[in-house]
Amino acid sequence: MKSEENRFEKLTRPEVNKFIEKNVNKSIPDLILKGSPFKHIDIKDIINQIIGKEKAKKKLPHWYKNEKVIYPSKLNLEQTSSEITALHKSKLVSCQTLLDMTGGFGIDSYYFSKKVISLLYTELNSELCRVVKHNIKAFGIDNFEIKNEDSIDFLQKNSQIYNWIYIDPSRRNEKTKVFQLKDSLPNIIEHLEIIERKSERFMLKTSPMYDIDMGYKELKGVKEIHIISVKNEVKELLWIIDWRKQNSKTIKIYNYQTKKRYSYTSIDENEEQLVRIKLTTCCQYLYELDSGIMKSGLNDLIGIRYDLKKLEQHTNLYTSDKKILSIPGKIYKVKSVEPINYKKIKKAIKGYQINLISKNFQLNTDELQKKLKCTIGGKSDYLIFAKTIEGNRVIEATRIVL
């Protein structure tokens, strides 16, 4: 342990930090060939710090600014929460005790520690535990206990009941990405009973690919779901569970780091069934709702709230004759709508850059590009291929960028 502390101290010396900062974004193979410029510091450790710094600059700015921080392996860093999503999660708790059963690089635990009296971090990977122990000291956190052991084993032998348990299960199984709970580590479905016995409330992070309807079948006590997007890309599904409650279809949608930052809440479980969106031919404006809204399944309901109509029941494009700039999504001004004639389209776009969109259409954008032999590019010109109530159509449109 002493040697590890010494290793980390060497890596965070001012002269080493200066070298790392200077070589962020430089060629890694070239740096490896040159070897370490510092005696008793392995070039592999320096390269790991350089890669970590580079990734942390946008994802973990608070860590990036602290020159005493040690970074884990590239894979561990890729799997960790961003500061934005970790901060969101921390706002949901305020309590005496919280157990993070899948501690990882400790980003979630760090922010949780600011909202609880006592935080327990468990992690099976001993190297990660050593890294986190060093970093917590670097940040001056004193309510953070670290246990290097299997979290399920720990729960089974520990009698304490926690106000909150948080789990972000590993979604890699034998080097393959998975998104079903039964395939993740730990297997949440298999261990729900022990988690329920040892926690008052439970927060579960799942893959953005995890099916929400499946979650309602596999889990119980679901109080609400948070769909968290950053720059319109869904990053996390958070399941907030109170074991005393019945499942409630309360879905909250958040979008960060965008001009259209917003949150939506849907509580009425029957509203979607009572109201059906109207279908129409393409009007003057088209709308492509943000990814978080689409993930929620509330897209038609939100379309109705904005008085939009839809091109076809299963085509997720919305339309109106009125330009509505407040809509959370991409907005297009329609120039023309025509039946699809590939020969005519190919001739019209020859020599021009164009962007392609495929919605409920038999060819995806790569297949369309190959068929049309077109150059993708430009900021505002689009050809949208979609199934409409009139049949398959190509819509020429200009994107309105706010």
N, C-alpha and C positions, 0 to 999 in steps of 0.2 A: 504493500500500500504506500509505503514511504517513497519507493522508487517511482510510482505513478504520480504522486504529488510533485516530486522533483521534476519529472518529465513535463508535466503541465506548466510548472513554474518557468522552466526553460523556454517553452513555446510562447509564453506571454511576456518575455522580456522586451523592453523598448526597441532594441536593435532588431530583434526577430520580427516584431510587429511591423516595423518600418519596411523590412524586406517583403513581408507578406502583402502589405498594402500596395507596394510598388509593383508586385507581380500578379495582382488580381487581373484576370482577363488575358494573361499571357499564355503562350503555348505550354500546356502541361508536359507533353513528351520532351520538349526542349529543356524544361526545368529539371526533369528527372535525369536526363543525360548529363546535365551539368553537375548534378549532385548537390549535397548540402553545403552551404558556405559556412555553417556553424559546427564547431567541434561538439561531439556528443549529442547532436540533434539529428535524428533520422530524416532524410528527405521525404519519406512517405508521410511523416507527421506534418511536415511543412506543407506539402501538397494538399493534405486533407484540410488544413487551416485555410489555404488559399481558396479551395473549392467551397468550403463552408462560408467564408467571407462573401464570396461572389453571390451565393444563393441567399444569404441572410440580408443583403443590402435592401431588397424590396420586401421579402417575406417576413423578416425579423429585424426591423430597423433598430429596436432597443438593444438587441443582442449585438448587432453590427457595431454600434457605437461604443460598446464596452470592450476595451482592449484586453481584458482578462478572461474573456469567454473562450472556452474550448469547444470545438465543433465535433459532432460524431461522424460516422461514415456517411457517404453521399446518400445511400439508400435510406438510412435512418432520418436524415435531414429532409429528404423528399416526402417521407411519410408523416412528418410532424405537422401539427396545425400551424396556420399562420397566426401572427399577432392579432389580426383583425377578428378571426373566428374565435380565437382563445378568449379575447376580451369580451366578445358577445356571450360566450358561455359563462364567464365569471359573473356577469350581471344577473344571472338567474339564481345565484346562490348567495346566501348570507346566513351562516350557521356556526355551530360549535365545531363539528368534526366532518371532514370529507376524506374519503378514500379514493385515490386514483389507482385503479387496478391495472392500468396499462400505461405506465408513466412515460416511457419513451425518452425523448429529449427534454421533457419537462416543461414545455411551453404552456400547456393547459394547466399543469400543476402550479406553475409560477403565478399565473393570474388568479387561480382559485385561492392560493395562499393569501392573497390580499383581501379576500372576502370572508375568510374563516379563521377561527381561533387556532385550530390544529389541523394540519394537512399531513396525510400519510401517502407517500408515493411508493408503489411497488413495481418492480421491473425484474424480469428474469435475466436480462442481458447485463452481465457484471460490468462490462466496459461502459455501457450507458450510465449505469449507477455511479461509477467513478467520475464520469464527465459531469453529470448533474450535480453531484456533491461539490465538485470544484466550482461550478457556475453559481450555485446557490450561495456559496461563500462570497463569490465575486460580487453578487448583487446584495449581499447583506441581509438575506432572509433568515429568520431564526425560528419560524414555526413550521418547519419543513422536515419531516422525518422520512428517511429513505430505508427501504427494505429490499434487499436483493434476493427475491424468492418468488416462486409461483404464486400468483395472487389467489387462485382458487384454493390451493393448499393452505395459504395463510388464513383465508376466511373460515375454512373448515375447522382449524384448530384454535381460532380466536373467538372469544365470547362477546367482544364488543359489538354494539349496534351503532352504526354511523348515521348521522343526519342525511348525508348524501353519499352515494357511490357513483363514480363516473367510470365508464369503460369506452375506450376507442379500440375495438378488437383489430388485430392484425388481419389485413385483407390479402395477405400473400400466403399461399399454401404450396410448398414445393416449387417456389419461384414463379408460380402462376397467380395472377390477380384473381380474386374471388369477390363476390358481393353478397352472397347469401349468408345469413347469420350462422347457419349450421356448418358452413365451411370455414368460418373465421376462427381465429384463436384469441382468447378462449371461445369455445362453443357456447354462445349465450343461451341458446335454447336448452341445452343440456344442463346448464347451471342456474337457470332462473330461480329455482326454489331456494337455493342457498343465498343468492343475492337478495331475494325478497326477505328472508329471515334476518339478514344482517344490515338492512338499510331501511330508513323511513321513506326516502325518495331516491330515485335512480335516474341518471342521465346517460343515454346511450347514443353514441355517434355511429352512424352507418354510412355505407357507400352512397354517393349520389345516384348510383344505379339501382339501389335497393328499392323494390316495389312497395309503395305506400300501402296498398290494399293487403299485400302479404304481411306487412308489419302489424296491421290491425288483427290479423288472424293468429300470428305467432306470439304477440305480446299481450299483456294485460295491464290494466291500470294506466293506460296512456291518457295523460291529461292534455297534452298538446304536442304538436310537431313543429319544429322550426326548420324552414328551408333557407339555408344561408348561401347567398351568391356573392361573388366578388367580381366586379366588372362584367356582370351578366353571365357568369359561369357558375353553375351550382357546385359548391365545394363540399357542403356537409348537409346531412339530414340529422337533426337532433330529436330524439324521442325523450320527452319529459314524462316520467312515470311516477305516479303517486299510488302506492299499492291499495290505498283505501278507496280509490275511485274506480268507476266503470269507464271503459274506453269512451273517449269523447273526440269527435272529429273536429277539433280545434286546430286549424292549420295557420301558422304565421309565416309570412314570406318576407325576407329581408334582402336588400340588394345594396352592397357597399361599393365604394370607390367608383362612383359613376355620377354624372350630372343629375340623373333621375334617381337619386337615393330615395327609397320608399319602404314602407312595410304595409302588408295587408293582413287582415285577420278574418278568417271565415269560421263562424261558430254554428250557424244554423245548418244542421245536417240535412234538412228537408228542402232547403232553398233550391238546390240544383235540380232536384226531381220535380219541383213545382213549376219551374220556368225553363222553357226550351228556347234556345236561340233561333232567330229567324234566318232563313237562307235567302240569298239574292244573287243576281248577276253582279259582276265587278263594277264598283262605283269609282268615283274620282280618286279616292285614297285607299291604300292598303296598309294593314297593320300586322306586324309579326311580333307577338307578345314575348316578353322576356322569358328566359329559360326557367327561372324559379317558378313563375306562374304556370308554365306548361307542366313542370314536374308535379305541381300541387294537384293538377286535374281540375283546377278552378277557372281555367281559361275561358270557357263559355260564359260562366257566371260573371266574370270580370268584364268580358265583352259586352254583356247585357247592361252592366252598370254604366258603361260608356256609350250606350245606345248604338252599338255596332251590330252588323250582321255578318254572316259567314258565307264563303263561296260554295261550300259543300260540307255536309255533316262531319266528314272525317278529314277535311282539308283545313289545317290550322292556320288559315289566313282570314283576317277580318277586314271589313270594308265599310266605308261611309262616304257620303258626298260632302261631308263637313270635315275640315282639317282640324284634328284634335291633338295639339302638341303635348298635352300632359299625359298622354297614354304611355305606360311603361313598356316600351318596345321600339322596334324600328318602324319608321313611317316612310311610305313610298307614294309619290305622285304618279298616277297611272297615265301613260301616254296612248297606249293602244291595247286592245284585247283581240286576239285572232285565233282561228283554228290552227293547228300545228302543221306547218309545211316546211320540213327541214331544208329542202333545196332553196326555198325562198329566204329562209332565215340565214342560211350560210352565205348567200349572196349579199344580203343586206349588211351583215356585220364583218365582211371581209376587210381586213386591214385595220379594224378597230379593236380596242380593248373592251371587254364586257365582263360583267359578273353574272353568275348563274345561280339560281335557286330552284330546288326541286321539292314540291310539296304534294304528297299523296299521288305521286307520279311514278310510272314504271321504270324510268331511268333516273339514276342518281346524278349528282353534278359532274362526277368524273366521267361517267358514261356519256353524258350530254356533251361535255367538252371534246371528248374523242370523236363523237359523231359529227359535231359541228366544226371541228378542227379550228377552234377559236382560241384567242389569247385572253387569258383571264387577267383583269386588272382595271384600274380606274377607280375613282372614289364614289361615283354616283349612278352610273348606268347599269341597269339590271335587266335580265330576261328571266322571268319567273314562269316555270312550267308547273302547271297545277291541274288537278281534277276539279271542275266546277259543276254547278247544276246544269250547265249547257254541254258538258263533256270536257275532254282535255283541251286546255287552252295555253297559249303563250302570252304572257302579259309583259309588255315593255313598260318599264317604270324608271323613275329617277328617285333615288333615296334622298330624303330631306334630312340633312345633318344639322343638328341644333348646336 
